[in-house]
Structure formats: C-alpha cells, structure tokens
Amino acid sequence: MSEETTDLSCAEFQAQLPDLIGSGENIADHAHLLKCENCSALLRDLETIAEAARQLFPIVEPPDELWAQIESAMQSEEAASDS
C-alpha cells in the first residue's frame, strides 16, 4: 500500500469507505483500519447493519417462467397496438 493510503485521516478514510466497500474487496486489512480503532468499529457497525438488512429483505429469485410471461405480455400488447 502506498504511503498516501497508510497516512489517511479518519475523515479521508471515511470519505473513501463507500467506494472501498462497493469494490467488493476485503478491506479488513486496509492500513488505516489496522491502526484506527474508531474506523474499525465503524466498519464493524456497518457490516452488522448490512447483515441485518439482508435478513430483513432476503433476495428472492423470480420464478423460472417469469421472463416467458413478460415476453408473452409484451407480444400481446404489441399485437393489440398493431390492430
């Protein structure tokens, strides 16, 4: 990691945090987190909140026939508008 990355203030790190989290990479070993308990605690809190949200709103896969139904409805609308 570059010196620029290791010498971030908390404000600078927290400004970058959404992009770091959004990258999908494991940021637990980020140099700032290794030396800053406040930002480490913030990240743990955010992870706890994200996990609670996943439990409240689980990802539901649509039924296999959904796209066929959508395509059929679109074709029906198209045929009705051509008439």
BELGIQUI-V344627 format. One line per field, one symbol per residue. ss: DSSP state (h for helix, s for strand, l for the rest). phi: phi as a letter, one per 20 degrees, with the letter a starting at -180 (. if undefined). psi: psi as a letter, one per 20 degrees, with the letter a starting at -180 (. if undefined). A space follows every 50 residues. Layout:
ss=???
phi=???
psi=???
This chain:
ss=llhhhhlllhhhhhhhhhhhhhllllllllhhhhhlhhhhhhhhhhhhhh hhhhhhlllllllllhhhhhhhhhhhhhhhhhl
phi=.ffgffdffffffffeggfffffnffegefgfffdcfffffgffffffff ffffffcffdfffgegfffffffffffffffff
psi=qrhhhhkqrgggghhigghgghiiqojhjphghhiohghghgggghhggg ghghhhmqpppqqhjghhgggghghggghhhi.
